[in-house]
């Protein structure tokens, strides 16, 4: 039974989910040190890896992602959307986990994630910044609601083409800007540029998923953006997501240029540009399943290289 819940958690999605936290934390931590007039590099201390805020933010985000995956498995399962899907089997639709059991798992995951989120808020803001604490608690509740409502309920927004908006906002803007704010207690408008990059790349993963499942989604009346756009336009949309992420990251780096090593993140775009070519020539949607992992891991690699580039 535990193996089934691990499968439902979809561990391969976790690196993508923490990518925004990594970028926002690396930049936020560096700006925090600057405010204290402390200088650091990736080879010395103090290190962001010693920061409890970093690890609590990672754990909170993983909790949100697992909850989202459980809810997605449950929502699609009870609606019958996963009957003929391509890729790894879903637990509720296959009968490995009952809908009631999955609902219980969602409740437990929500409680654990909220506890970790509250600890993160306390460590970051303490008692002095009560207003910020309330704001971030509200954002946590919103994240939980968004994770569940993606496929659960009659008004699930994943069935009406708004999934891309959710991913861009929560995986990109909220993840990067929010984690940056945890360190600095302020917002620099330039932080929105790498946030846009992470948001667009995360949306590209969802778009690939929807390109792969377009035919079945259309049969099951799951009106994703790909279903609404059609295959040809959805491919052009994918090119925009990848190239838009590249441009946004480049603009930030040029504005904040200090050393050529900041461009190390371009390594991550080598497989991403190859992915654009693969999508362009693709004739069989099922073959895009392997591309999901490539784009997700490339986004994770981008976040690490981009963050390190800020510390060099």
N, C-alpha and C positions, 0 to 999 in steps of 0.2 A: 504493500500500500504506500509506503514512504516513497518508493521509486516512482510511483504514479504522480505524487505531488511534486516531486523534483522535476519530472517531465513537464507538468503543468506550469511550473515556475519559469520554464524556458530560459535556462541559464545562459544560453548564447546571446540573449538580449541584454544581459546585465552590463557588459562593457560599453555598449552604446548609451545606456541610461546614465552612466556616471561620467561620460565624456564632458558634459557641460560643467559638472562640479569640478573636474580637474582643471579646466581652462579658467573658470571664474576664481577658483581658489589660488592657483598659481599667480595670477595677475593681482588678485586682492591681497595676497600675502606679501607680495613684493611691494605694493603700494603702501601697505601697513608698515613695513620695515622702513620705507622712505620717510614716512611721517614721523617715525621714531628716530630717524637719522641713523639707522642701523643698516649696514650693507652686507649682503649675503650673495653667495653664488651656489650653483647646484652641487659643488663639491665640498661645501663647508656647512657650518652650523651658524645660526639656527636654521633648521630645515623644516619645510612645510610638513614633512612626514612625521614630525614630532608634535604637530598641532592637533589637539583633540577636536577642534572645529572641523578639520578636514575629514577625519575618520567618521565623526558623527554625521556629517553631511553625506558622505558616501553611503553609510548604513541606512540613513533615512531615504535616500533616493532609491536604493536597492529595494527597500520595503515598498515604496510606491510602485516600482516596476513589477515586482512579484504580484502585488495586489491587482495591478492592471492586467497582468497575464492571466491570473485566476479569473478575474471578471470577464475577460475576453473569451476564455475557454467556456465559462458558464453561459454567457450571453449567446454566443454563437451556437453552443451545444443545444440549449433549450429551444432555439429558433430553427434548428436544423440546417444552419448555414455551413457546417463543417462536414456534412455527409460525404461529399465527393471531392474534398479539398486535396490540393497537391502539397507535398511536404510532410513533415512529421505529424503523426496522429494527435488529435486532441482528446483529452481524457474524458470529458463529459459525453461528447458525441460517440465515443467508442464504447462507453459503458464502464470504463475502468474506474471512474469516480462518479458517484451519483450527484445530481443537482443539489440535493440537501447537504451532502458532504462538502461540496465545493463552496456552498454558501457559508458553511461553518468555517472553512479554511479562510475565506475572505474576511470574516469577522475577526478571527484570531490575528491575521496579518495586519488588519487595520489597527487593532489595539496595540500590538507590538510596535508598529511604525509610529503611532502617535506618541508612545512613551519615549522612543528614541528622539523624535522630533522635538518634544518638550525639553529633553535634556540638551539637545543642540541649541535651542533657543536660550536656555538658561546660561549655558557656558559662554555663548556669544554676547548676550546682552545683559546678563545679570539682573539685578534689581533696579539698576539706574535707568535703563531704557525700556520702561514698561510699555510705552507706545509701540516701539519696534517689536516687542515680544508679541503683543496683540496682533499686529500686522502679519507677522510671520506665522503665527498660529492660524490665522484666517487663511493664509495662502496654503498652509498644510491641509486644512479642511477642504479647500477648493481643489487641491490636487487629488485628494481621495475621491471627492465627488466626480471629478473629471475622469479618473481612472475607471470608476464603476460604470458611469453613464456612457462610456464609449460604445459598448454593445448591449448593455443591460437595460431593459425597459422598452416601452413602446416608442419612446422619443429618443432612442439611442442615436447620438450624433454621428457615430461611425457608419450608420446606415443611411445617412443623408448627405454625405460628402464633406463633413466638417472635421473629419479625423486629422487631415493635414494641418488645419488651424491649431488643433489641440497639441499636436506633436511639436509644431514650430514654437508655440508659446511656452509650453511647459518643459520640453526637452532643450529648447534653445534659450529664449529670453529669460524665463524665470530661473532656470538652472544656473546659467552663467552669471546673470546680473544679481540674482539672489545670493549665490555663494560669495560673489565679490563683496556684496554689502555686509555679509556676516563678519568680514575682516575689517573693512574700512569705515563702516557706518555712514557711508555717503556713496553717491553714484557719479561716476565720470562718464559722460556721454559716449566716449570712445569705446567703453566696454560693450556697447551694443553691437559693435562691428564683429568681434569674434562670437558674440551670442547669436548673431544672424547666421554666421558660418555653421555653427553647431546645429542651429535650428533647421537650416536648409539641408544639411547632410542627413540629419535624423529623419526629415520628411522624405528624403530620397529613398531611405530604407523602406518606409511605409509605401511609397509609390511603387517600388519594385515588387513588394508583397502584393499590392493591388493589381499591378500589371499581370503578375503570375496568375492571380485568382479571378481575373476580369470576367471570364465566361461563366464560371460558377456563381460569382457574386451577382451577375445580372440575372441569372436564373432564380436566385434566392431573394431577389429584390433588395439586395444590399447595394445601395446606390453610392458607392465610393466615388471619389472625384475622377478616378480612371474610367469608371462606368459612364459617368456623365460626359467626360471629354472624348472618349473613344481611344482606341489604341494609338493612332497616329499622333494626336495632340498630346496624349499622356506621355509619349516618348519625348516630344519637344519640351514638355514641362520638366521631365527628368533632366534633360541637358541643362535647362535653366537652373535647377536646384544645385547641381554639381558645380557648374561654372560660377554661379552666383556666390556660392560658399568660398570659392577660390578668390574671387575679386574682393569680397568683403574682408578676408584675412589679409590680403595684400595691402589694401587701403590702410587697415589698422597698423600694419608693420611699417609702412612708409611714414605714417604720421608719428609713430613712436620709435623711429629708427635710431638704434644705438650701435649695433654691430651686425655684420653680415650673417652671423650665426642665427639671427632671428628668423631667417628664411629656411631653416632646417625643416620646417613643417611641409615644405614643398615635396619632400620625399613621399608623404602620405598621399599626395595627389596623383602619383604615378599610376597606382592601381585604380584610382577613381576615374581618371581620364580613360583608361582601358575599359572600364565599366561602361562609360558613355558609348564607346565604339561597339561593345557587346550588345547593349540595348538597341542601338541603331540597326544592327543587322539581324536581330533576333526574329525568328519566325515561329518558334515553338515556346509559348509562355512558360511551360513547365521547366524549361532549361534555366529560367531566371532564378530558380530557387537557390542555386549555388552562389549567385551573385549577391544575395542578401547578406550572407556571412562576410563576403569580401568588403562590401561597403560599410557594414557595421564595424568591422575590425579596423578598416582604414580610418573611419571617424575616430575610433578610440586611439589609434596611432597618431592621428593629427592632433588630438587633444594633448597627448603626452609631449610630442615634439614641439607644439606651439607653446606649451607651458614652460618647458625647459628652455626654449629660445628666449623667453622673457627673463630668465635668471642668469643667462650667460653674459 
